[in-house]
């Protein structure tokens, strides 16, 4: 497929969202682990800047949450994780569909050009 800023940005977004889904799963799996700090994945601000710069390529970063902890030192909040998961799944579906639509448009254009 021809690489474009849009395709690169969508691919970067899918990678970041996939990493976020894994972090959410890890957070939920460790909800009762003493001393466990939730993981947060960020990439959106850098992705916006990369698109503005004309590349669209970024790597997501994982950091420990700085949210307050419970008495056992754990700071995973099931409500936060659930909402984040819903948001992440919807964003992943959107980015995946957009990348598929772009691929289909490029394939159609190539087919028309060769006809």
Phi, psi and omega per residue, in radians:
X1 nan 2.510 3.085
X2 -1.186 2.268 -3.140
X3 -1.418 2.280 3.058
X4 -2.254 2.919 3.082
X5 -1.029 -0.705 -3.125
X6 -1.105 -0.837 -3.136
X7 -1.109 -0.722 3.127
X8 -1.134 -0.749 3.130
X9 -1.132 -0.738 3.118
X10 -1.128 -0.693 3.095
X11 -1.128 -0.748 3.081
X12 -1.078 -0.721 3.119
X13 -1.100 -0.766 3.119
X14 -1.078 -0.719 3.102
X15 -1.091 -0.795 3.139
X16 -1.124 -0.739 3.134
X17 -1.177 -0.635 3.080
X18 -1.112 -0.764 3.086
X19 -1.082 -0.700 3.117
X20 -1.113 -0.697 3.116
X21 -1.086 -0.692 3.104
X22 -1.159 -0.696 3.123
X23 -1.116 -0.739 3.111
X24 -1.072 -0.770 3.118
X25 -1.071 -0.745 3.097
X26 -1.101 -0.734 3.136
X27 -1.054 -0.829 -3.123
X28 -1.140 -0.693 3.130
X29 -1.103 -0.450 -3.104
X30 -1.878 0.400 -3.062
X31 -1.042 -0.491 -3.131
X32 -1.891 0.184 -3.133
X33 -1.439 2.043 3.136
X34 -1.026 2.365 3.083
X35 1.405 -0.056 -3.128
X36 -1.328 2.310 3.054
X37 -1.897 2.300 -3.129
X38 -1.005 2.623 3.082
X39 -1.705 2.512 3.056
X40 -2.202 2.381 -3.138
X41 -1.929 2.275 3.129
X42 -2.269 2.489 3.075
X43 -2.838 -0.278 -3.000
X44 -1.055 -0.774 -3.129
X45 -1.110 -0.774 3.121
X46 -1.172 -0.583 3.113
X47 -1.155 -0.762 3.094
X48 -1.020 -0.785 3.137
X49 -1.143 -0.686 -3.135
X50 -1.156 -0.664 3.094
X51 -1.147 -0.753 3.121
X52 -1.095 -0.549 3.120
X53 -1.448 -0.138 3.083
X54 1.626 0.195 3.123
X55 -1.893 -0.921 -3.123
X56 1.441 -0.027 -3.095
X57 -1.701 2.134 3.057
X58 -2.498 2.829 3.046
X59 -2.050 2.289 3.134
X60 -1.237 2.628 3.122
X61 -2.111 2.507 3.096
X62 -1.906 2.344 3.108
X63 -2.370 2.760 3.085
X64 -1.337 2.444 3.110
X65 -1.178 2.461 3.093
X66 -1.762 0.219 3.141
X67 -1.156 2.695 -3.133
X68 -1.022 2.642 -3.125
X69 -1.808 2.816 3.008
X70 -1.432 -3.114 -3.110
X71 -1.021 -0.528 -3.120
X72 -1.493 0.084 3.100
X73 1.501 0.029 -3.139
X74 -1.619 2.461 3.127
X75 -2.176 0.392 3.094
X76 -1.329 2.251 3.114
X77 -2.020 2.025 -3.060
X78 -1.057 -0.669 3.116
X79 -1.090 -0.799 3.120
X80 -1.063 -0.776 -3.115
X81 -1.153 -0.686 3.140
X82 -1.132 -0.812 3.117
X83 -1.130 -0.718 3.115
X84 -1.105 -0.673 3.131
X85 -1.141 -0.761 3.121
X86 -1.063 -0.823 3.121
X87 -1.041 -0.770 -3.110
X88 -1.147 -0.746 3.125
X89 -1.084 -0.768 3.139
X90 -1.132 -0.737 3.103
X91 -1.131 -0.677 3.125
X92 -1.111 -0.791 3.125
X93 -1.059 -0.763 3.137
X94 -1.080 -0.856 -3.121
X95 -1.117 -0.685 3.128
X96 -1.126 -0.767 3.109
X97 -1.146 -0.691 3.136
X98 -1.136 -0.724 3.118
X99 -1.155 -0.700 3.085
X100 -1.106 -0.706 3.129
X101 -1.161 -0.679 3.114
X102 -1.155 -0.723 3.108
X103 -1.075 -0.743 3.127
X104 -1.111 -0.696 3.136
X105 -1.150 -0.698 3.122
X106 -1.168 -0.744 3.122
X107 -1.087 -0.738 3.130
X108 -1.132 -0.746 3.129
X109 -1.109 -0.708 3.114
X110 -1.134 -0.719 3.121
X111 -1.104 -0.689 3.135
X112 -1.238 -0.611 -3.126
X113 -1.225 -0.519 -3.098
X114 -1.555 -0.129 -3.105
X115 -1.448 nan nan
